[in-house]
């Protein structure tokens, strides 16, 4: 069976289904009746995958394109983001692409038997599948569209060389596996090893959507572009008042630079012990990773900040060049200080060391960016801009008056309050 000849692409996520359909396609015509139940089961599994991933068209081709785009092996991970490579891996990959193209060229309609769906064979229906919903439960629509487009391109490839080029170009543009097909991730701790889990629903916010804060955004852009270009870049702390766009700025940075290989992994405070192992898992990939810590702060009794300091400073091992930390906080010094910390200095000289250790955490961030609450005029400018964007038709004086009343009862002057006010108006239309 052709599927058993693969070298690099053996460890497929759906290898059993892959082998079963490949086996069906390699059967002799007189064997089809005996394998009808297995044929039906395979057809059902393809439909379930189509519903999960939003596939349409030729489901066999979509499935093969998905297998190629999602398989992390020595060749695919070497080509991600950087494109074609040299060496023996190319020869091994060419062998596998030859096998894959032969499977691609198989016509699944030959699997049809006496069972029909309104005059059309079951596999004929799957060769031109019309999805009820083009959305994907697993990937964002853009990635789903790219996998379907890859399936069409591979179907049209005239030879193995063109087939290989299409796959490798996909790796260069989007990457491979979960890092290639997703923007953002979180970690789950399973035993001693952290598991990196994709986050599929990311807020589609861009830097232009954040009104004002031009200097802050520019500072963040400059550091991120240096990071992506392989130049020296710093860890970043965005601090300041709540609702001013700190978290939104980092989400926007992800959306702006995803195409250049930027990925984000969200880590919570209780997971800081896993940071060193997390870095080990991602240090050799061709992506740039931002470890994102939202609303970072520590109480006096919490010691997790020590793990964070150790990771930022680096231990004996070399610090990965493809990892930075971006954090947001409402506190300038991250660790809550008490007046007792200062009063105790009179009683114990060494308490000064404790206070300095707490204050030194913020110094580990090479770039600190302050997001302050807007003044009244800036708040009204934000409200006005949002009203224009969302086509809220209201006299300007009335809009400002109602916005002022709203902010007095809903958290004060901030971009978040302005956005909530506009949402309130839209909800009443």
C-alpha positions in Angstrom: 0.0 0.0 0.0 1.4 3.4 -1.0 0.8 5.0 2.3 3.3 2.6 3.9 6.1 3.9 1.7 6.2 7.3 3.4 9.4 8.3 5.2 9.1 11.7 6.7 5.3 12.0 6.7 4.5 8.8 8.6 3.4 10.4 11.9 0.1 11.9 10.7 -2.6 13.0 13.1 -5.2 10.9 11.3 -2.9 8.1 10.1 -5.5 5.3 10.6 -8.1 7.1 8.3 -5.3 8.0 5.9 -4.3 4.3 5.6 -7.8 3.0 5.3 -8.8 5.3 2.4 -5.5 4.7 0.7 -6.2 1.0 1.1 -9.6 1.4 -0.4 -8.2 3.2 -3.4 -5.6 0.5 -4.0 -8.2 -2.3 -4.1 -9.1 -4.3 -7.2 -12.7 -3.7 -8.5 -14.0 -7.1 -7.5 -13.1 -6.4 -3.8 -15.3 -3.3 -3.4 -18.4 -5.2 -2.2 -16.5 -6.8 0.6 -15.2 -3.5 1.9 -18.4 -1.5 1.7 -18.9 -1.1 5.5 -15.3 0.3 5.8 -15.9 2.6 2.8 -19.0 4.0 4.5 -17.2 4.5 7.8 -14.3 6.4 6.1 -16.8 8.6 4.2 -18.5 9.4 7.5 -15.2 10.4 9.1 -14.3 12.6 6.2 -17.6 14.4 6.6 -17.0 14.9 10.4 -13.6 16.4 9.6 -15.2 18.7 7.0 -17.7 19.9 9.6 -14.9 20.6 12.2 -12.4 22.2 9.9 -14.8 23.9 7.4 -13.5 21.9 4.4 -15.4 21.9 1.1 -14.8 20.7 -2.5 -13.0 17.4 -2.9 -12.8 16.2 0.7 -10.1 13.6 -0.1 -7.9 16.4 -1.4 -8.7 18.7 1.5 -7.8 15.8 3.9 -4.5 15.2 2.2 -3.7 19.0 2.1 -4.5 19.1 5.8 -2.2 16.2 6.6 0.6 17.9 4.7 0.0 21.3 6.3 -0.3 19.9 9.9 2.5 17.4 10.0 5.6 18.5 11.9 8.6 16.6 10.7 12.3 17.3 10.0 11.5 18.7 6.5 8.4 20.8 7.3 9.8 22.4 10.5 13.0 23.3 8.6 11.0 25.0 5.9 8.6 26.9 8.1 8.8 30.7 7.6 12.2 30.4 5.8 11.2 28.4 2.8 13.2 25.9 0.7 16.2 24.2 2.3 19.2 22.3 0.9 20.5 18.8 1.7 19.4 15.2 1.9 16.0 16.2 3.5 15.0 17.5 0.1 15.5 14.1 -1.5 13.6 12.3 1.3 10.8 14.9 1.0 10.7 14.4 -2.8 10.1 10.7 -2.3 7.2 11.4 0.0 5.7 14.0 -2.2 5.8 11.5 -5.1 3.7 9.1 -3.0 1.4 11.9 -1.9 0.8 13.0 -5.5 -0.1 9.5 -6.5 -2.7 9.5 -3.8 -3.9 12.9 -4.8 -4.3 11.7 -8.4 -6.7 8.9 -7.2 -10.3 9.5 -8.1 -12.4 8.7 -5.0 -15.5 8.4 -7.2 -14.2 4.9 -8.1 -15.2 3.8 -4.5 -18.9 4.3 -5.3 -21.1 1.2 -5.3 -24.8 0.6 -5.5 -25.5 3.0 -2.7 -26.6 6.5 -4.0 -27.6 9.8 -2.6 -30.4 11.1 -4.8 -28.9 9.7 -7.9 -25.2 10.5 -6.9 -22.8 8.1 -5.4 -21.6 8.7 -1.9 -18.0 9.3 -2.9 -19.0 11.4 -5.8 -20.8 13.6 -3.4 -17.7 13.9 -1.3 -15.6 14.8 -4.4 -17.7 18.0 -4.7 -18.8 18.6 -1.1 -20.9 21.7 -0.4 -20.5 22.8 3.2 -23.5 23.9 5.2 -21.3 26.5 7.0 -17.9 27.6 5.6 -16.7 28.4 9.2 -14.2 26.3 11.1 -14.5 25.2 14.7 -10.7 24.6 14.8 -9.0 27.3 12.7 -9.8 30.9 11.9 -11.4 31.3 8.5 -8.3 32.7 6.9 -6.3 29.5 7.6 -9.2 27.3 6.7 -9.3 29.1 3.3 -5.6 28.6 2.8 -5.8 24.8 3.4 -8.7 24.5 0.9 -6.7 26.7 -1.6 -3.7 24.4 -1.0 -5.9 21.4 -1.9 -6.9 23.0 -5.1 -3.3 23.9 -6.0 -2.1 20.4 -5.4 -4.9 19.0 -7.4 -3.8 21.1 -10.4 0.0 20.4 -9.9 1.2 18.9 -13.2 4.2 17.1 -11.7 5.9 16.2 -8.4 8.2 19.2 -8.6 5.3 21.6 -8.8 3.5 19.6 -6.0 6.6 19.9 -3.8 6.9 23.6 -4.5 3.3 24.3 -3.5 3.7 22.5 -0.2 7.0 24.1 0.6 5.6 27.6 -0.3 2.8 27.0 2.1 5.3 26.2 4.9 7.2 29.4 4.0 4.1 31.6 4.1 2.2 30.1 7.0 4.4 27.6 8.8 3.4 24.0 9.8 1.5 22.3 12.5 -0.2 24.1 15.3 2.2 27.0 15.3 1.7 27.5 11.6 -2.1 27.2 11.6 -2.8 29.3 14.7 -1.8 32.7 16.1 -2.1 32.4 19.8 -1.8 29.7 22.4 -2.1 29.0 26.1 -0.4 26.3 28.2 -1.8 23.5 30.2 0.3 21.7 32.7 0.0 17.9 32.3 2.4 16.2 34.7 5.9 17.7 34.4 5.5 18.9 30.8 3.6 22.0 29.8 1.2 21.4 26.8 0.9 24.2 24.3 -2.8 24.5 23.3 -4.1 26.7 20.4 -6.5 29.5 21.0 -8.7 29.7 17.9 -10.9 32.7 18.5 -8.7 35.8 18.6 -10.2 39.3 18.7 -9.5 40.8 15.2 -8.3 44.1 16.6 -5.6 46.2 14.8 -3.4 49.1 15.9 -5.5 51.6 14.0 -8.6 50.5 16.0 -6.9 51.9 19.2 -7.6 55.6 19.1 -4.8 57.8 20.4 -1.7 56.6 22.2 0.4 57.1 19.1 3.7 57.3 20.9 3.0 54.2 23.0 2.0 52.2 19.9 5.1 53.4 18.0 7.4 52.3 20.8 5.8 48.9 20.8 6.0 48.6 17.0 9.7 49.5 17.0 10.6 46.9 19.5 8.5 44.2 17.8 9.9 45.0 14.4 13.5 44.8 15.7 12.6 41.4 17.3 11.2 40.1 14.0 14.2 41.3 12.0 16.6 39.5 14.3 18.0 42.7 15.9 18.3 43.3 19.6 14.9 43.7 21.3 13.7 44.0 24.8 11.1 42.5 27.0 8.2 45.0 27.3 6.0 46.1 30.2 2.9 48.1 29.4 1.6 49.7 32.6 -0.9 52.3 33.6 -4.6 52.9 34.1 -7.2 50.2 33.4 -9.2 50.3 30.2 -6.5 52.3 28.3 -5.7 49.7 25.6 -2.6 47.9 27.0 -3.9 44.4 26.3 -5.5 45.5 23.1 -2.2 46.8 21.9 -0.5 43.4 22.3 -3.4 41.6 20.6 -3.1 44.1 17.7 0.6 43.6 17.4 -0.1 39.8 17.0 -2.6 40.5 14.2 -0.3 42.9 12.5 2.8 40.7 12.5 1.4 37.2 12.3 2.3 36.9 8.7 6.0 37.5 9.6 6.0 34.5 11.9 5.0 36.2 15.2 3.1 33.9 17.7 1.9 34.6 21.2 1.6 32.2 24.2 -0.5 33.4 27.1 0.9 32.4 30.5 -0.8 32.9 33.9 1.0 33.7 37.1 0.4 30.2 38.6 2.2 28.7 35.6 5.5 30.6 35.9 7.2 27.4 37.2 6.8 26.0 33.7 8.4 28.9 31.9 11.8 27.3 31.5 10.3 24.1 30.0 8.1 26.2 27.8 11.2 28.0 26.4 12.8 24.6 25.7 9.8 23.5 23.6 9.8 26.6 21.3 13.5 27.7 21.1 14.3 25.7 18.0 11.3 26.7 15.9 11.5 29.3 13.1 8.9 31.5 14.7 9.2 34.5 17.0 7.3 34.0 20.2 5.9 36.5 22.6 5.1 35.1 26.1 2.2 37.2 27.1 1.3 38.0 30.7 -1.9 40.0 31.2 -2.7 42.1 34.3 0.6 41.1 36.0 0.9 41.9 39.6 2.0 40.2 42.8 0.9 40.4 46.4 3.5 40.7 49.1 3.2 37.0 50.0 3.4 35.6 46.5 6.8 34.4 45.3 6.0 33.5 41.7 7.8 36.7 40.7 11.1 34.9 41.5 10.5 32.5 38.6 9.8 35.4 36.3 13.0 37.2 37.3 15.0 34.0 36.7 13.6 33.6 33.2 14.2 37.2 32.2 17.7 37.2 33.6 18.5 33.8 32.2 20.3 31.0 33.9 23.3 29.0 32.8 21.6 28.1 29.5 21.6 30.6 26.6 18.5 32.7 26.4 16.5 31.8 23.3 16.7 34.4 20.6 13.2 33.8 19.4 11.4 34.5 22.7 10.4 37.8 24.4 8.1 38.6 27.3 5.3 41.2 26.9 3.3 42.0 30.0 0.6 44.4 31.1 -0.1 45.7 34.5 -2.0 48.4 36.4 0.9 48.7 38.8 4.2 50.4 38.0 6.3 48.2 40.2 4.3 45.0 39.8 4.7 43.9 43.5 2.5 45.6 46.0 4.4 47.7 48.4 3.3 48.6 52.0 4.3 51.4 54.3 5.4 48.7 56.7 8.2 47.8 54.2 9.7 51.2 54.7 9.0 51.4 58.5 10.7 48.1 59.0 13.9 49.5 57.5 14.4 51.3 60.9 14.4 47.9 62.7 16.3 45.7 60.3 19.0 46.9 57.9 18.6 43.8 55.7 15.0 44.5 55.0 16.3 47.0 52.5 17.4 44.0 50.4 13.9 42.6 50.4 12.4 45.9 49.3 14.9 46.3 46.5 14.3 42.8 45.3 10.6 43.6 44.9 11.3 46.8 43.1 13.9 45.3 40.8 11.5 43.1 38.9 10.3 46.0 36.7 13.9 46.8 35.8 14.1 43.4 34.1 11.9 44.8 31.3 14.0 46.8 29.0 11.1 48.8 27.6 8.3 50.2 29.8 5.4 52.0 28.2 2.9 54.1 30.2 -0.8 54.1 29.2 -2.5 56.9 31.1 -6.3 57.7 31.3 -7.4 60.3 28.7 -8.4 63.7 29.8 -11.9 65.0 29.1 -11.0 66.3 25.6 -9.2 63.1 24.6 -12.1 61.0 25.9 -14.6 63.0 23.8 -12.3 62.5 20.8 -12.4 58.8 21.3 -16.2 58.8 21.6 -16.5 60.9 18.4 -14.2 58.6 16.4 -16.0 55.5 17.6 -19.3 57.1 16.7 -18.1 57.8 13.2 -16.8 54.2 12.8 -20.0 52.6 13.9 -22.3 55.2 12.2 -23.9 56.5 15.3 -26.0 59.4 14.1 -26.4 61.9 16.9 -25.7 65.6 17.3 -22.2 66.1 18.7 -23.3 68.1 21.7 -25.8 65.4 22.7 -23.3 62.6 22.1 -20.7 64.3 24.4 -23.3 65.0 27.1 -24.5 61.5 27.2 -21.0 60.1 27.1 -20.1 62.3 30.1 -23.0 61.0 32.1 -22.1 57.4 31.1 -18.5 57.7 32.2 -19.5 59.1 35.6 -21.5 55.9 36.3 -19.3 53.4 34.5 -15.6 53.5 35.5 -14.4 57.0 34.6 -12.5 58.3 31.6 -11.0 55.5 29.5 -11.1 54.1 26.0 -12.9 51.0 27.4 -15.6 53.2 28.9 -16.0 55.1 25.5 -16.3 51.7 23.7 -18.9 50.5 26.1 -20.9 53.7 25.7 -21.0 53.3 21.9 -22.0 49.6 22.3 -24.8 50.8 24.6 -26.0 53.2 22.0 -25.9 50.6 19.2 -27.8 48.2 21.4 -30.7 50.7 21.7 -31.1 51.2 18.0 
